[in-house]
Amino acid sequence: MNAGMLCCRLLGLSSRDRIAIGIEAGVRNTNLALLIKASVFPAVPGEPDPIADGAFFVALLYGAFALPTVLPALLLHRRRARL
């Protein structure tokens, strides 16, 4: 996400656009990981699947770490917008 925000900065996009693209990248990547998990490891009722559970955990873990990564930039942008 931060690499995408840096690329946007190099392209001269506004800070609003950079923040939006950074957040969207995190949400999109999390949703894509969940879609891939559901496609590759479909749930079978009554049958445990530790590999599918691990893939699901990793997707959710990425989502949990994605927001705090962009949160400082988001808070900084909100502070600048108030000024």
Phi and psi in degrees as GROMACS dihedral restraints (atoms count N, CA, C in turn):
[ dihedral_restraints ]
;  ai    aj    ak    al  type     phi  dphi    fc
    3     4     5     6     1   -66.5    20    10
    4     5     6     7     1   -34.7    20    10
    6     7     8     9     1   -65.2    20    10
    7     8     9    10     1   -39.2    20    10
    9    10    11    12     1   -65.3    20    10
   10    11    12    13     1   -39.1    20    10
   12    13    14    15     1   -66.9    20    10
   13    14    15    16     1   -35.3    20    10
   15    16    17    18     1   -66.6    20    10
   16    17    18    19     1   -42.1    20    10
   18    19    20    21     1   -61.0    20    10
   19    20    21    22     1   -40.7    20    10
   21    22    23    24     1   -63.8    20    10
   22    23    24    25     1   -36.8    20    10
   24    25    26    27     1   -66.0    20    10
   25    26    27    28     1   -41.4    20    10
   27    28    29    30     1   -65.6    20    10
   28    29    30    31     1   -28.5    20    10
   30    31    32    33     1   -83.3    20    10
   31    32    33    34     1    -5.9    20    10
   33    34    35    36     1    86.1    20    10
   34    35    36    37     1    19.1    20    10
   36    37    38    39     1   -73.2    20    10
   37    38    39    40     1   156.0    20    10
   39    40    41    42     1   -70.1    20    10
   40    41    42    43     1   162.6    20    10
   42    43    44    45     1   -64.8    20    10
   43    44    45    46     1   -33.0    20    10
   45    46    47    48     1   -60.6    20    10
   46    47    48    49     1   -45.5    20    10
   48    49    50    51     1   -65.3    20    10
   49    50    51    52     1   -39.9    20    10
   51    52    53    54     1   -62.5    20    10
   52    53    54    55     1   -44.8    20    10
   54    55    56    57     1   -63.6    20    10
   55    56    57    58     1   -44.8    20    10
   57    58    59    60     1   -61.1    20    10
   58    59    60    61     1   -42.6    20    10
   60    61    62    63     1   -68.1    20    10
   61    62    63    64     1   -38.6    20    10
   63    64    65    66     1   -63.5    20    10
   64    65    66    67     1   -45.0    20    10
   66    67    68    69     1   -67.0    20    10
   67    68    69    70     1   -43.0    20    10
   69    70    71    72     1   -62.2    20    10
   70    71    72    73     1   -37.3    20    10
   72    73    74    75     1   -63.0    20    10
   73    74    75    76     1   -42.6    20    10
   75    76    77    78     1   -64.9    20    10
   76    77    78    79     1   -44.4    20    10
   78    79    80    81     1   -66.1    20    10
   79    80    81    82     1   -44.4    20    10
   81    82    83    84     1   -63.2    20    10
   82    83    84    85     1   -43.2    20    10
   84    85    86    87     1   -66.1    20    10
   85    86    87    88     1   -37.5    20    10
   87    88    89    90     1   -64.7    20    10
   88    89    90    91     1   -46.2    20    10
   90    91    92    93     1   -64.0    20    10
   91    92    93    94     1   -38.0    20    10
   93    94    95    96     1   -65.2    20    10
   94    95    96    97     1   -40.4    20    10
   96    97    98    99     1   -63.6    20    10
   97    98    99   100     1   -39.9    20    10
   99   100   101   102     1   -67.4    20    10
  100   101   102   103     1   -37.2    20    10
  102   103   104   105     1   -64.9    20    10
  103   104   105   106     1   -43.8    20    10
  105   106   107   108     1   -64.2    20    10
  106   107   108   109     1   -41.6    20    10
  108   109   110   111     1   -60.4    20    10
  109   110   111   112     1   -45.7    20    10
  111   112   113   114     1   -67.2    20    10
  112   113   114   115     1   -31.4    20    10
  114   115   116   117     1   -77.7    20    10
  115   116   117   118     1   -42.7    20    10
  117   118   119   120     1   -82.0    20    10
  118   119   120   121     1   -36.4    20    10
  120   121   122   123     1  -122.5    20    10
  121   122   123   124     1    73.8    20    10
  123   124   125   126     1   -65.6    20    10
  124   125   126   127     1   146.8    20    10
  126   127   128   129     1   -73.6    20    10
  127   128   129   130     1   132.7    20    10
  129   130   131   132     1  -117.0    20    10
  130   131   132   133     1   114.0    20    10
  132   133   134   135     1   -57.2    20    10
  133   134   135   136     1   132.7    20    10
  135   136   137   138     1    84.5    20    10
  136   137   138   139     1    -3.5    20    10
  138   139   140   141     1  -117.5    20    10
  139   140   141   142     1   117.9    20    10
  141   142   143   144     1   -72.0    20    10
  142   143   144   145     1   144.4    20    10
  144   145   146   147     1  -139.4    20    10
  145   146   147   148     1    92.6    20    10
  147   148   149   150     1   -64.0    20    10
  148   149   150   151     1   -29.7    20    10
  150   151   152   153     1   -69.5    20    10
  151   152   153   154     1   -43.1    20    10
  153   154   155   156     1   -64.3    20    10
  154   155   156   157     1   -39.2    20    10
  156   157   158   159     1   -63.7    20    10
  157   158   159   160     1   -38.6    20    10
  159   160   161   162     1   -66.4    20    10
  160   161   162   163     1   -41.2    20    10
  162   163   164   165     1   -64.8    20    10
  163   164   165   166     1   -39.6    20    10
  165   166   167   168     1   -63.8    20    10
  166   167   168   169     1   -42.9    20    10
  168   169   170   171     1   -61.7    20    10
  169   170   171   172     1   -43.8    20    10
  171   172   173   174     1   -63.9    20    10
  172   173   174   175     1   -40.5    20    10
  174   175   176   177     1   -62.9    20    10
  175   176   177   178     1   -44.6    20    10
  177   178   179   180     1   -68.8    20    10
  178   179   180   181     1   -35.5    20    10
  180   181   182   183     1   -64.6    20    10
  181   182   183   184     1   -41.6    20    10
  183   184   185   186     1   -60.1    20    10
  184   185   186   187     1   -44.9    20    10
  186   187   188   189     1   -61.0    20    10
  187   188   189   190     1   -37.3    20    10
  189   190   191   192     1   -68.9    20    10
  190   191   192   193     1   -32.1    20    10
  192   193   194   195     1   -88.1    20    10
  193   194   195   196     1   -16.9    20    10
  195   196   197   198     1   -70.0    20    10
  196   197   198   199     1   -43.4    20    10
  198   199   200   201     1   -66.8    20    10
  199   200   201   202     1   -47.5    20    10
  201   202   203   204     1   -61.8    20    10
  202   203   204   205     1   -22.1    20    10
  204   205   206   207     1   -67.2    20    10
  205   206   207   208     1   -39.0    20    10
  207   208   209   210     1   -96.2    20    10
  208   209   210   211     1   -10.5    20    10
  210   211   212   213     1   -58.4    20    10
  211   212   213   214     1   -43.8    20    10
  213   214   215   216     1   -59.6    20    10
  214   215   216   217     1   -41.6    20    10
  216   217   218   219     1   -66.3    20    10
  217   218   219   220     1   -37.9    20    10
  219   220   221   222     1   -63.9    20    10
  220   221   222   223     1   -45.3    20    10
  222   223   224   225     1   -66.2    20    10
  223   224   225   226     1   -38.2    20    10
  225   226   227   228     1   -63.7    20    10
  226   227   228   229     1   -41.8    20    10
  228   229   230   231     1   -64.7    20    10
  229   230   231   232     1   -41.0    20    10
  231   232   233   234     1   -63.9    20    10
  232   233   234   235     1   -38.8    20    10
  234   235   236   237     1   -65.5    20    10
  235   236   237   238     1   -42.1    20    10
  237   238   239   240     1   -65.8    20    10
  238   239   240   241     1   -36.9    20    10
  240   241   242   243     1   -65.8    20    10
  241   242   243   244     1   -34.5    20    10
  243   244   245   246     1   -67.3    20    10
  244   245   246   247     1   -34.5    20    10
